[in-house]
Amino acid sequence: MPKLNVTEEMFLSWLEDPVTEVIREALRRKRQELKDRWEDGTVLELSKDEQMLRNAAAIGQAQAYKFLQEMNFEQLKGEMSDD
């Protein structure tokens, strides 16, 4: 698949798109759900090993949601580079 050269103007236009706004809001909600489950102590009923695995998975998910939700053009350029 050919590589798309995304410009800053294209990125800013994408940010303002209503679909993008809905997706970013969904990412915000997913992050909040993870925080709420952690705060409620849901994983405390599990074994220590299972708690550690679920905690690590939740942290990874939250970090991914945050990155996608808050990504700026410079970060996108870094992700598009061949390095």
Secondary structure in CASP SS format (residue, H / E / C, confidence):
PFRMAT SS
TARGET T0000
AUTHOR 0000-0000-0000
METHOD secondary structure of the structure
MODEL  1
M C 1.00
P C 1.00
K C 1.00
L C 1.00
N C 1.00
V C 1.00
T C 1.00
E H 1.00
E H 1.00
M H 1.00
F H 1.00
L H 1.00
S H 1.00
W H 1.00
L H 1.00
E H 1.00
D C 1.00
P H 1.00
V H 1.00
T H 1.00
E H 1.00
V H 1.00
I H 1.00
R H 1.00
E H 1.00
A H 1.00
L H 1.00
R H 1.00
R H 1.00
K H 1.00
R H 1.00
Q H 1.00
E H 1.00
L H 1.00
K H 1.00
D H 1.00
R H 1.00
W H 1.00
E H 1.00
D H 1.00
G C 1.00
T H 1.00
V H 1.00
L H 1.00
E H 1.00
L C 1.00
S C 1.00
K H 1.00
D H 1.00
E H 1.00
Q H 1.00
M H 1.00
L H 1.00
R H 1.00
N H 1.00
A H 1.00
A H 1.00
A H 1.00
I H 1.00
G H 1.00
Q H 1.00
A H 1.00
Q H 1.00
A H 1.00
Y H 1.00
K H 1.00
F H 1.00
L H 1.00
Q H 1.00
E H 1.00
M C 1.00
N C 1.00
F H 1.00
E H 1.00
Q H 1.00
L H 1.00
K H 1.00
G H 1.00
E H 1.00
M H 1.00
S C 1.00
D C 1.00
D C 1.00
END
